Amino acid sequence: MTRNRYERKQTVLMFPWLGHGHISPFLELAKKLSNTNLFNIHLCSTPANLKSIKSSTAAIQFIELNLPSLPELPPDLHTTNGLPSHLMPVLKKAFDMATDEFSGILKTLKPDLLIYDIIQPWAPMAASALSIPSVVFITTSVAATMVHFHLSNHPGIALPFSTIYYRSYEYGKVVKSLEDMRKDEDFVMECVNRSSDMVLVKSFKEIEGKYSDYLSVLTDKRIVPVGPLVAEPVEEEDEKQNSVMQWLETKAAGSTVFVSFGSEYFLSDDDLEEIAYGLEISDVNFIWVLRFPKVERKVSLSEALPLGFLERVKDKSLVIEGWAPQGKILGHKNIGGFVSHCGWSSAIEAMKFGVPVIAMPMHLDQPINARLVEEVGIGMEVVRDENGRLSREKMAAVVRHVVVSKLGEVVREKAKKMSSDLSMKGEEEIESAAVELLQLCSRGGGPSETNEAIGIGEV
C-alpha cells in the first residue's frame, strides 16, 4: 500500500472529453485514486454530463464547465450521448471555445495535477501557464493508440505486429480521418506530446504489454497502465432495470446474447436490417438495446426494424430503446455472448465479466479492438465483405459458434479464464500509478526525483 508523507492530500482535477465512453473511465479512475486516500479528486464536465453521474459517489467533487451558447446546440446537447452526428463538429467547436472558462477553473481550484483527455491540447497549455503539471489519460486501447502513432510517424511502413491491422474496407476510412486531422491539428498527438514524461492508459500488461512497449518508443513517454476500470453494477430499484433482469432470469444459463453498439453510434439502415435478420436466423435468445439520435424525428422500434420482426422474435427477445443496465446484464449467468461494436470500455467489460464477444466493429478504434479481442481468444469477429457490407448469414453463424457450438467452447473457456485472472489482479496498477502521480505532483513536471525525496514510501 502506498503511503503519502505530505501533510495534505494532493488535489487532482480530471477533465475528460464530453463522451460517455470517456467520462465513464475518467470517473472510475477518479474513484480508484480517491480510494487510495492520497488525493482529493475533482472532475470537470458539462451540466448535461454531470447530471447523470453526480449521485455516483460522494468522494469526488464535480465542477461544471459551461460551454458558450450556440444556436444549434442547446445546453442539453452539450454531450455526445444521443448527439446527431452532424452536430459533433459543433460540439467540438463549443468545447474549444470554453478555453477561458477552463482556465478560470484552474485559477480558482489551483490543483496540484491535471489529468486530461486526448481531444483538448489547450488544457495542458492552460495548466502549464499556471505551473500545474499535467498528464494525459487515454481511454482507448493501447493497441489502437499505437496504430494511430505508427501510421502518423511511419506512413507506408507495416506495423511490427501481424495480428493488429485494418481490413481493406476499413483502411480507406482510417487514412481519410488521419488526413482530415492533419488539415487542422492532430489533437491526439499534440495532447500526448504536451503530457509530462508519461501517459496513463486504461489497460493492463497481460493483454497489451508489447503494444505499450512500442507506444513508449513511438511517443518517447513511459506508458503507465491503470487497470480495466470497470464500474461495479449498481443495485437500484428501477422499474425498467428490474423488468430486464426478470426477463433474463427466465432463460437458461449461457443461452442469451446481449446486443449493444454503444451510446454514441447509430446504426445505418442496412446494418440494422442485417443485424435484425442475423439475430433472428441465429435462433438464440437476445436482449438488444437500440438507440436513435435525440433531436431527429422520433422513430418507433416497429418502424425502424424489419416488418413483422418484433412479432416473430417475441418469445426469444427483449428489444429495448435507449438504455439498459449493461454491467448487470453482462454479469448475469444466463448471458452467453456479447454482440458488441468493440468500443474499448465494452470490450474490457466483457473481459471483466467473462462473456465471449461477437465483434462487430463500426468505426474509429473499434476494428483494432476487435482484432485484439480475437488475439487474446475471447471472441470472434463478424467479418464484412470487401465493400464493408454485413451479412445476416455470417452474423448468425458467428453468434451460434460462440454461444452454442461445441467448437465455441474454447472461446467460452478463455473468456471465463480472463475474468478469473482479472479478479485475482486486485489494484496493483492503481497503486503503481498513484506513486507515479504523487511524484508528478511534487516536481511540477520537472526532472524526476527519488521516492524518498518527495515523501513516498511503501507500507
C-alpha positions as CSV (number, residue, x, y, z in Angstrom):
1,M,0.0,0.0,0.0
2,T,1.3,3.5,-0.9
3,R,1.9,5.9,2.0
4,N,1.9,9.7,1.4
5,R,4.1,11.7,3.8
6,Y,2.7,15.0,2.6
7,E,0.8,17.0,5.2
8,R,-2.3,17.1,2.9
9,K,-3.8,15.1,0.1
10,Q,-2.9,16.2,-3.4
11,T,-5.7,18.0,-5.4
12,V,-6.3,16.5,-8.8
13,L,-8.5,17.9,-11.5
14,M,-9.8,15.4,-14.0
15,F,-11.0,16.7,-17.4
16,P,-12.5,14.2,-19.9
17,W,-13.9,14.8,-23.3
18,L,-17.7,15.0,-23.4
19,G,-18.4,11.4,-24.5
20,H,-19.8,8.7,-22.2
21,G,-17.0,6.4,-23.3
22,H,-14.5,8.9,-22.0
23,I,-16.4,10.2,-18.9
24,S,-17.1,6.7,-17.5
25,P,-13.4,5.6,-17.3
26,F,-12.4,9.0,-16.0
27,L,-15.0,8.6,-13.3
28,E,-13.8,5.1,-12.4
29,L,-10.2,6.3,-12.3
30,A,-11.3,9.2,-10.1
31,K,-12.9,6.7,-7.7
32,K,-9.8,4.5,-7.6
33,L,-7.5,7.4,-6.9
34,S,-9.8,8.7,-4.3
35,N,-9.9,5.3,-2.5
36,T,-6.1,5.5,-2.1
37,N,-6.6,8.4,0.4
38,L,-3.7,10.2,-1.3
39,F,-5.8,12.6,-3.5
40,N,-8.7,15.0,-3.4
41,I,-10.4,14.4,-6.8
42,H,-12.4,16.9,-8.8
43,L,-14.0,16.0,-12.1
44,C,-15.0,18.7,-14.6
45,S,-17.6,18.4,-17.3
46,T,-20.8,20.0,-18.7
47,P,-24.0,20.0,-16.7
48,A,-25.6,17.7,-19.3
49,N,-23.0,15.1,-18.4
50,L,-22.7,15.7,-14.7
51,K,-26.4,15.3,-14.0
52,S,-26.2,11.5,-14.7
53,I,-23.1,10.9,-12.6
54,K,-23.3,13.3,-9.6
55,S,-25.0,10.8,-7.4
56,S,-22.5,8.0,-8.2
57,T,-20.1,8.9,-5.4
58,A,-19.7,11.4,-2.5
59,A,-15.9,11.2,-2.5
60,I,-15.5,13.2,-5.8
61,Q,-16.2,16.9,-6.2
62,F,-17.9,17.8,-9.5
63,I,-17.2,21.1,-11.3
64,E,-19.4,22.4,-14.1
65,L,-17.9,23.6,-17.4
66,N,-20.4,25.9,-19.1
67,L,-19.9,25.9,-22.9
68,P,-20.8,29.0,-24.9
69,S,-24.3,29.0,-26.3
70,L,-24.6,28.3,-30.0
71,P,-28.0,28.5,-31.8
72,E,-28.0,24.8,-33.0
73,L,-26.6,23.4,-29.7
74,P,-28.7,23.9,-26.6
75,P,-27.2,23.1,-23.2
76,D,-28.9,19.6,-23.1
77,L,-26.8,18.7,-26.2
78,H,-23.5,19.5,-24.5
79,T,-22.8,15.8,-24.5
80,T,-22.1,13.2,-27.2
81,N,-24.8,10.9,-25.7
82,G,-27.6,10.8,-28.3
83,L,-26.0,13.7,-30.3
84,P,-26.8,13.5,-34.0
85,S,-23.5,13.0,-36.0
86,H,-23.9,16.3,-37.9
87,L,-23.7,18.2,-34.6
88,M,-20.4,16.6,-33.5
89,P,-18.2,19.3,-35.2
90,V,-20.4,22.0,-33.5
91,L,-20.0,20.4,-30.1
92,K,-16.2,20.2,-30.6
93,K,-16.2,23.9,-31.6
94,A,-18.1,24.9,-28.5
95,F,-15.8,22.8,-26.4
96,D,-12.7,24.5,-27.8
97,M,-14.4,27.9,-27.2
98,A,-14.5,27.1,-23.4
99,T,-10.7,27.5,-23.0
100,D,-11.1,30.7,-21.0
101,E,-13.8,29.2,-18.8
102,F,-11.5,26.2,-18.1
103,S,-8.5,28.5,-17.3
104,G,-10.7,30.2,-14.8
105,I,-11.5,26.9,-13.1
106,L,-7.7,26.1,-12.9
107,K,-7.0,29.5,-11.3
108,T,-9.8,29.1,-8.7
109,L,-9.1,25.4,-7.8
110,K,-5.2,25.6,-8.0
111,P,-4.9,21.8,-8.4
112,D,-1.6,20.0,-7.9
113,L,-2.2,18.0,-11.0
114,L,-4.4,18.0,-14.1
115,I,-5.4,14.7,-15.8
116,Y,-6.8,15.5,-19.2
117,D,-8.2,13.7,-22.3
118,I,-6.8,13.4,-25.9
119,I,-9.2,15.9,-27.5
120,Q,-8.1,19.2,-25.8
121,P,-4.5,20.2,-26.2
122,W,-5.4,23.6,-24.8
123,A,-6.0,22.1,-21.4
124,P,-2.4,21.2,-20.6
125,M,-1.3,24.6,-22.1
126,A,-3.6,26.4,-19.6
127,A,-2.2,24.3,-16.8
128,S,1.4,24.9,-17.9
129,A,0.8,28.7,-17.8
130,L,0.0,28.3,-14.1
131,S,2.9,25.9,-13.4
132,I,0.5,23.0,-12.9
133,P,1.8,19.6,-14.1
134,S,-0.4,17.6,-16.3
135,V,-0.7,14.1,-17.7
136,V,-2.9,12.7,-20.5
137,F,-5.2,9.7,-19.8
138,I,-6.0,7.7,-22.9
139,T,-9.3,5.8,-22.6
140,T,-9.0,3.8,-25.9
141,S,-6.9,0.6,-26.1
142,V,-3.1,0.9,-26.2
143,A,-3.1,-1.1,-29.5
144,A,-5.4,1.5,-31.2
145,T,-3.3,4.4,-29.9
146,M,-0.1,2.6,-31.1
147,V,-1.6,2.1,-34.6
148,H,-2.5,5.8,-34.7
149,F,1.0,6.9,-33.9
150,H,2.6,4.4,-36.2
151,L,0.5,5.5,-39.2
152,S,1.3,9.1,-38.5
153,N,5.1,8.6,-37.8
154,H,5.8,5.8,-40.3
155,P,3.3,6.1,-43.2
156,G,3.5,3.2,-45.7
157,I,5.5,1.0,-43.3
158,A,3.9,-2.1,-42.0
159,L,3.1,-2.5,-38.3
160,P,5.5,-4.8,-36.4
161,F,2.6,-6.9,-35.2
162,S,0.8,-9.3,-37.6
163,T,-2.3,-9.7,-35.5
164,I,-3.1,-5.9,-35.4
165,Y,-4.2,-4.5,-38.8
166,Y,-7.0,-2.8,-40.7
167,R,-9.0,-4.7,-43.3
168,S,-9.1,-3.1,-46.8
169,Y,-12.6,-1.7,-46.4
170,E,-11.6,-0.1,-43.1
171,Y,-8.2,1.3,-44.1
172,G,-9.6,3.9,-46.5
173,K,-11.7,5.5,-43.7
174,V,-8.7,5.5,-41.4
175,V,-6.4,7.2,-43.8
176,K,-9.0,9.8,-44.6
177,S,-9.6,10.5,-40.9
178,L,-5.8,10.9,-40.4
179,E,-5.7,13.3,-43.4
180,D,-8.7,15.3,-42.0
181,M,-6.9,15.5,-38.6
182,R,-3.7,16.8,-40.3
183,K,-5.7,19.6,-42.0
184,D,-6.5,21.0,-38.6
185,E,-4.2,19.6,-36.0
186,D,-3.7,16.1,-34.8
187,F,-5.1,16.6,-31.3
188,V,-4.2,13.1,-30.2
189,M,-0.5,13.5,-30.9
190,E,-0.4,17.1,-29.6
191,C,-2.1,16.0,-26.3
192,V,0.4,13.2,-25.8
193,N,3.3,15.4,-26.6
194,R,2.1,18.0,-24.1
195,S,1.8,15.3,-21.4
196,S,4.5,15.0,-18.7
197,D,7.0,12.2,-19.2
198,M,4.3,9.6,-19.0
199,V,0.9,8.6,-20.4
200,L,-1.9,6.9,-18.4
201,V,-3.7,4.1,-20.2
202,K,-6.9,2.1,-19.5
203,S,-5.3,-1.3,-19.8
204,F,-3.1,-4.0,-18.2
205,K,0.2,-5.5,-19.2
206,E,-1.2,-9.1,-19.6
207,I,-3.1,-8.2,-22.8
208,E,-1.3,-5.1,-24.1
209,G,2.3,-5.2,-22.7
210,K,4.0,-5.5,-26.1
211,Y,1.9,-2.7,-27.6
212,S,2.7,-0.5,-24.6
213,D,6.4,-1.0,-25.2
214,Y,6.1,0.0,-28.8
215,L,3.9,3.0,-28.0
216,S,6.5,4.1,-25.5
217,V,9.1,4.0,-28.3
218,L,6.8,6.0,-30.6
219,T,5.9,8.7,-28.1
220,D,9.1,8.8,-26.0
221,K,6.9,8.6,-22.9
222,R,6.5,6.0,-20.2
223,I,3.2,4.1,-20.6
224,V,1.5,3.7,-17.2
225,P,-1.5,1.3,-17.1
226,V,-4.3,2.0,-14.6
227,G,-6.2,-1.3,-15.0
228,P,-9.5,-2.2,-16.6
229,L,-11.6,0.4,-14.6
230,V,-15.0,-1.4,-14.9
231,A,-17.8,0.1,-12.8
232,E,-19.4,-2.4,-10.4
233,P,-23.1,-2.9,-11.3
234,V,-25.3,-0.8,-9.1
235,E,-28.3,-2.2,-7.3
236,E,-31.1,0.1,-8.0
237,E,-34.9,0.0,-7.6
238,D,-35.6,0.8,-11.2
239,E,-38.7,-0.5,-12.9
240,K,-37.0,-0.8,-16.4
241,Q,-33.9,-2.4,-14.9
242,N,-36.0,-4.9,-12.9
243,S,-38.1,-5.9,-15.9
244,V,-35.0,-6.6,-17.9
245,M,-33.4,-8.7,-15.2
246,Q,-36.7,-10.6,-14.6
247,W,-36.9,-11.5,-18.3
248,L,-33.3,-12.7,-18.3
249,E,-34.0,-14.9,-15.2
250,T,-36.5,-16.9,-17.3
251,K,-33.8,-18.1,-19.7
252,A,-31.3,-20.9,-19.4
253,A,-27.7,-20.4,-18.3
254,G,-25.5,-19.0,-21.1
255,S,-28.3,-19.1,-23.6
256,T,-28.8,-15.4,-24.3
257,V,-26.7,-12.7,-26.1
258,F,-26.6,-9.1,-25.2
259,V,-26.6,-6.8,-28.2
260,S,-25.4,-3.2,-27.9
261,F,-23.3,-0.8,-30.1
262,G,-22.6,1.9,-27.6
263,S,-24.1,5.2,-26.6
264,E,-22.6,7.3,-29.4
265,Y,-23.1,5.2,-32.6
266,F,-26.4,4.9,-34.6
267,L,-26.7,2.0,-37.0
268,S,-27.2,2.6,-40.7
269,D,-30.5,1.2,-42.1
270,D,-28.6,-1.5,-43.9
271,D,-26.6,-2.6,-40.9
272,L,-29.7,-2.5,-38.7
273,E,-31.6,-4.8,-41.1
274,E,-28.8,-7.3,-41.4
275,I,-28.3,-7.4,-37.6
276,A,-32.0,-8.0,-37.1
277,Y,-32.2,-10.8,-39.5
278,G,-28.9,-12.2,-38.3
279,L,-30.3,-12.4,-34.7
280,E,-33.5,-14.0,-36.0
281,I,-31.7,-16.6,-38.0
282,S,-29.3,-17.5,-35.2
283,D,-32.3,-18.7,-33.1
284,V,-30.7,-17.7,-29.8
285,N,-32.3,-15.5,-27.1
286,F,-31.2,-11.9,-27.2
287,I,-31.5,-8.5,-25.4
288,W,-31.0,-5.8,-28.0
289,V,-30.5,-2.1,-27.0
290,L,-31.3,0.2,-29.8
291,R,-30.5,4.0,-29.8
292,F,-31.6,6.8,-32.0
293,P,-30.4,10.4,-32.2
294,K,-32.1,12.8,-29.7
295,V,-33.3,15.6,-31.9
296,E,-34.4,13.9,-35.1
297,R,-37.9,12.7,-35.7
298,K,-38.9,10.1,-33.2
299,V,-38.8,6.7,-34.8
300,S,-40.7,3.7,-33.1
301,L,-39.0,0.4,-32.8
302,S,-41.5,-1.3,-35.1
303,E,-40.8,1.4,-37.8
304,A,-37.0,1.0,-37.5
305,L,-37.0,-2.8,-37.6
306,P,-38.0,-5.1,-40.5
307,L,-41.7,-5.6,-41.0
308,G,-43.0,-8.3,-38.6
309,F,-39.6,-8.7,-36.8
310,L,-40.8,-7.9,-33.3
311,E,-43.7,-10.3,-33.6
312,R,-41.6,-13.2,-35.0
313,V,-39.0,-13.0,-32.3
314,K,-41.2,-12.0,-29.3
315,D,-40.6,-15.3,-27.5
316,K,-36.9,-15.1,-27.7
317,S,-36.1,-11.4,-27.5
318,L,-36.3,-8.3,-25.5
319,V,-35.7,-5.2,-27.6
320,I,-35.1,-2.0,-25.6
321,E,-34.9,1.6,-26.7
322,G,-32.3,3.9,-25.2
323,W,-30.7,2.3,-22.2
324,A,-30.2,-1.0,-20.3
325,P,-28.0,-1.9,-17.2
326,Q,-25.1,-3.2,-19.3
327,G,-22.8,-4.2,-16.4
328,K,-25.6,-6.0,-14.6
329,I,-26.7,-7.9,-17.7
330,L,-23.2,-9.0,-18.7
331,G,-22.6,-10.2,-15.1
332,H,-25.7,-12.5,-15.2
333,K,-25.2,-16.2,-15.6
334,N,-27.7,-16.5,-18.4
335,I,-25.7,-14.3,-20.8
336,G,-23.6,-16.4,-23.1
337,G,-22.3,-13.8,-25.6
338,F,-22.0,-10.0,-26.2
339,V,-22.7,-8.7,-29.7
340,S,-20.6,-5.6,-29.5
341,H,-19.1,-2.7,-31.6
342,C,-15.9,-3.3,-29.5
343,G,-15.7,0.2,-28.0
344,W,-12.8,-0.2,-25.6
345,S,-15.0,0.1,-22.4
346,S,-17.4,-2.6,-23.7
347,A,-14.5,-4.9,-24.7
348,I,-13.0,-4.5,-21.2
349,E,-16.4,-5.1,-19.6
350,A,-16.7,-8.4,-21.5
351,M,-13.3,-9.5,-20.2
352,K,-14.2,-8.5,-16.6
353,F,-17.5,-10.5,-16.7
354,G,-16.1,-13.4,-18.7
355,V,-18.5,-13.0,-21.6
356,P,-17.3,-14.1,-25.1
357,V,-17.6,-11.3,-27.7
358,I,-19.2,-11.4,-31.1
359,A,-17.2,-8.5,-32.5
360,M,-18.9,-6.1,-35.0
361,P,-16.7,-3.0,-35.1
362,M,-18.1,0.1,-36.8
363,H,-15.5,2.8,-36.9
364,L,-12.7,4.7,-35.1
365,D,-10.6,2.4,-32.8
366,Q,-13.2,-0.4,-32.8
367,P,-11.6,-2.5,-35.7
368,I,-8.3,-2.6,-33.8
369,N,-10.1,-3.5,-30.5
370,A,-11.9,-6.3,-32.4
371,R,-8.5,-7.8,-33.6
372,L,-7.3,-7.6,-30.0
373,V,-10.3,-9.4,-28.7
374,E,-9.6,-12.2,-31.2
375,E,-5.9,-12.2,-30.5
376,V,-6.5,-12.9,-26.7
377,G,-9.0,-15.6,-27.7
378,I,-12.1,-14.3,-26.0
379,G,-14.2,-13.5,-29.1
380,M,-14.8,-13.9,-32.8
381,E,-15.4,-11.2,-35.4
382,V,-18.3,-11.0,-37.9
383,V,-16.2,-10.0,-41.0
384,R,-17.9,-7.8,-43.6
385,D,-17.5,-8.3,-47.3
386,E,-14.9,-6.5,-49.4
387,N,-17.3,-3.5,-49.7
388,G,-17.8,-3.3,-46.0
389,R,-21.3,-4.8,-46.0
390,L,-22.6,-7.1,-43.3
391,S,-24.1,-10.5,-44.0
392,R,-27.0,-11.8,-41.9
393,E,-26.0,-15.4,-42.5
394,K,-22.4,-14.7,-41.5
395,M,-23.5,-12.9,-38.3
396,A,-25.9,-15.8,-37.4
397,A,-23.1,-18.3,-37.9
398,V,-20.7,-16.4,-35.6
399,V,-23.3,-16.0,-32.9
400,R,-24.1,-19.7,-32.9
401,H,-20.4,-20.6,-33.0
402,V,-19.6,-18.5,-30.0
403,V,-22.7,-19.2,-27.9
404,V,-24.0,-22.7,-28.8
405,S,-21.5,-24.8,-30.8
406,K,-19.1,-27.4,-29.4
407,L,-16.2,-25.7,-31.3
408,G,-17.0,-22.4,-29.4
409,E,-16.1,-23.9,-26.1
410,V,-12.5,-22.8,-26.5
411,V,-13.7,-19.1,-26.7
412,R,-16.1,-19.5,-23.8
413,E,-13.5,-21.0,-21.6
414,K,-10.9,-18.4,-22.4
415,A,-13.4,-15.7,-21.6
416,K,-14.1,-17.3,-18.2
417,K,-10.3,-17.5,-17.5
418,M,-9.8,-13.9,-18.4
419,S,-12.5,-12.9,-15.9
420,S,-10.9,-15.1,-13.2
421,D,-7.4,-13.6,-13.9
422,L,-8.7,-10.1,-13.7
423,S,-10.5,-10.7,-10.4
424,M,-7.2,-12.0,-8.9
425,K,-5.2,-9.0,-10.0
426,G,-6.5,-6.6,-7.4
427,E,-5.4,-3.0,-7.6
428,E,-1.7,-3.4,-8.5
429,E,-1.9,-1.0,-11.4
430,I,-3.7,1.8,-9.5
431,E,-1.1,1.5,-6.6
432,S,1.8,1.9,-9.0
433,A,0.1,4.7,-10.9
434,A,-0.6,6.5,-7.6
435,V,3.1,6.6,-6.8
436,E,3.9,8.0,-10.3
437,L,1.2,10.7,-9.9
438,L,2.5,11.7,-6.4
439,Q,6.0,12.1,-7.9
440,L,4.5,14.3,-10.7
441,C,2.6,16.5,-8.1
442,S,5.8,17.0,-6.2
443,R,8.1,18.1,-9.0
444,G,5.7,20.2,-11.0
445,G,6.6,18.4,-14.3
446,G,10.3,18.9,-13.7
447,P,13.1,16.3,-13.5
448,S,12.4,13.1,-11.8
449,E,13.2,12.8,-8.0
450,T,13.5,9.8,-5.8
451,N,10.6,8.4,-3.9
452,E,12.3,9.2,-0.6
453,A,12.9,12.8,-1.6
454,I,9.3,13.5,-2.3
455,G,7.9,11.6,0.7
456,I,6.5,8.4,-0.8
457,G,7.0,5.1,0.9
458,E,5.8,1.6,0.8
459,V,4.0,0.1,3.8
